Amino acid sequence: KWVDEGRFFLLPNAIFTLGLRPGEMTVYAYLIFCEDRKSHQCWPSIGHISQHTDMSANTVAKYIRRLEDKHLIDTEPTKVHTKEGLVRNGTLLFTIRPIQEAVNYKLEKELAELPEQKHPKKKR
C-alpha cells in the first residue's frame, strides 16, 4: 500500500514531445510538484530546487532559463521586506504555462526552420 495514498502530481503527456533533457525534465517536474493548482504558480528558491533535485544552483538556473526559452514557464523576481524595513530580493515567482503553448511554440519554430520549397514551373 502507498505511504502517501492520494498524494501525487501528474505531468502532461505532451511534455515528452518537447525533447527536454533529463535535467530540464527534473526541474520542470519539481516545479509542477510545488505548483498551486489554482494559480499555476510557485516560488521555491533555487537553493531549495537544487537541494531536492541534487543539482548545483548554477545547473538549476541554467535549466530554468531553458524552460523559459521553451515557453514552459515564466519567472518573475520578487522583493521581500525585512523586519528592519529593508527591501531585499526574494525568490523567483514561477508561473507554469499551459503545455499547449510550449507545443505550439516548438512546432512553429520547427516550421520556420524548414527550407522553403521551390515550386516547379508548369510546362505549357
C-alpha positions in Angstrom: 0.0 0.0 0.0 1.2 3.5 -0.8 2.6 5.5 2.1 1.1 8.8 0.9 -2.0 7.4 -0.7 -3.7 10.1 -2.8 -0.7 12.4 -2.7 0.7 12.7 -6.2 1.1 15.0 -9.1 0.8 14.5 -12.8 2.9 15.6 -15.7 1.1 16.3 -19.0 1.7 13.6 -21.7 2.8 16.3 -24.2 5.9 17.0 -22.2 7.5 14.0 -23.8 7.1 15.6 -27.3 9.3 18.6 -26.5 12.7 16.9 -26.4 13.6 18.0 -22.9 16.9 17.0 -21.4 16.7 14.9 -18.2 17.7 17.9 -16.1 15.1 20.1 -17.7 12.5 17.4 -17.1 13.6 17.1 -13.4 13.3 20.8 -12.7 10.0 21.1 -14.6 8.6 18.1 -12.6 9.7 19.7 -9.3 8.0 23.0 -10.3 4.8 21.1 -11.1 5.1 19.3 -7.7 5.3 22.8 -6.0 2.7 24.4 -8.1 -0.5 25.9 -6.7 -3.1 24.1 -8.8 -5.4 27.1 -8.9 -2.9 29.9 -9.7 -0.4 27.7 -11.5 2.4 29.5 -9.6 5.0 28.5 -7.1 8.1 30.2 -5.6 10.7 27.7 -4.4 14.2 29.1 -4.1 16.8 27.9 -6.5 18.6 26.6 -3.4 15.5 24.6 -2.5 15.2 23.2 -6.0 18.9 22.4 -6.0 18.6 20.5 -2.8 15.6 18.4 -3.9 16.9 17.6 -7.4 20.6 17.0 -6.4 21.8 19.6 -8.9 24.0 22.6 -8.3 22.3 26.0 -8.1 24.1 27.1 -11.4 22.7 24.0 -13.1 19.2 24.6 -11.8 19.4 28.2 -13.0 20.5 27.0 -16.5 17.6 24.7 -16.7 15.2 27.3 -15.6 16.4 29.6 -18.4 15.9 26.7 -20.9 12.4 26.0 -19.6 11.6 29.7 -20.1 13.1 29.6 -23.6 10.8 26.7 -24.4 7.7 28.6 -23.2 7.0 26.1 -20.4 7.4 28.6 -17.5 7.6 32.3 -16.8 9.7 33.7 -14.0 9.3 37.0 -12.2 11.6 38.4 -9.5 10.0 39.2 -6.1 11.0 41.5 -3.3 10.8 40.9 0.5 10.8 43.5 3.3 12.9 42.6 6.3 12.0 43.4 9.9 14.4 46.3 9.7 12.4 47.7 6.8 15.0 46.9 4.1 13.9 45.6 0.7 15.7 42.5 -0.5 15.5 40.2 -3.5 13.1 37.4 -2.9 12.8 34.1 -4.7 11.6 33.8 -8.3 7.9 33.5 -8.8 7.3 30.7 -11.3 4.2 30.5 -13.4 3.6 27.2 -15.2 2.4 27.9 -18.7 -0.2 25.8 -20.5 1.6 22.9 -22.1 -0.1 23.5 -25.4 1.7 26.9 -25.7 5.1 25.1 -25.5 4.0 22.5 -28.0 2.8 25.2 -30.4 6.0 27.2 -29.9 8.1 24.2 -30.7 6.1 23.4 -33.8 6.2 27.0 -35.1 10.0 27.1 -34.5 10.5 23.8 -36.4 8.3 25.0 -39.3 10.3 28.3 -39.5 13.5 26.3 -39.8 12.3 24.2 -42.7 13.8 25.2 -46.1 11.5 26.9 -48.4 10.2 24.6 -51.2 10.6 25.9 -54.7 7.6 25.2 -56.8 8.5 23.8 -60.2 7.3 25.9 -63.1 4.5 24.3 -65.0 5.2 23.3 -68.6 2.8 24.9 -71.1 
